[in-house]
Amino acid sequence: CSRDWSSDVCSSDLGEIGFVPEGVPLARKVGATRPFYDPKALVALAHRNGIYMIGRVVCFQDPVLARARPDLAIQRPDGRIWTTRAGLAWVNPYDKRVWDYCVSVGRAAARAGFDQIMFDYVRFPSDGDLASAVYPGRTGTPRGRVIEDFVRYAAAALRPEGVRVSAAVFGLSASQDLGIGQVPRFVAPHVDVLSPMSYPVLY
């Protein structure tokens, strides 16, 4: 994560990738890549110093991909791109082309030598005018199962790369249905690590 400390926002939360990944042409095409570091050199340095490397892949909050490819985005009823209150666009969790994009980024990090790939924002949006959000290709599958299906798919695709796979979830999702498709008991069987984010402000 390359963080803008003035706003406390990671560039990866905004759809940027901190290196230029091999085998992800769509990332280059939409302008998501940033040459902040050489991942292989960074991982080698970390490993020489006994550091375990986790590559974080932000999945469905992706303003860069959504704006460059509106067909992959959550939309408004008039066809425009849907955004949160902060003006952030999201991509469509029902669209398997989005799944493949996330997996390809994770695979590039795995092949660069990262030990673990952690998928974050593996959920539906939680703020903004949620009632106006349109999901092209939406099915009758419950949201929790959609997210489970994605995690299962992503983990199966990455295991041949020899990496552990993890997912970040809201800690509160363990005891409440937040309406965002995060059900820890659905996700947990498919990952090596489940990382509950327990924000004190929520308790």
Protein Blocks (a to p, Z undefined) as FASTA:
>chain_A
ZZdfknopafklnopafbdcehilklmmnopaccfbcfklmmmmmmmnopacdddddfkl
cfklmmmmmmlpccdfkopacddfkopacddfklmklmmmmmmmmmmmmmnopabdcdeh
iacdfedjfklpccehiafbdfklmmmmmmmmmmmmmmmnopacdddddfklmmpcehno
pafklmmmmpmbdcddddfklZZ
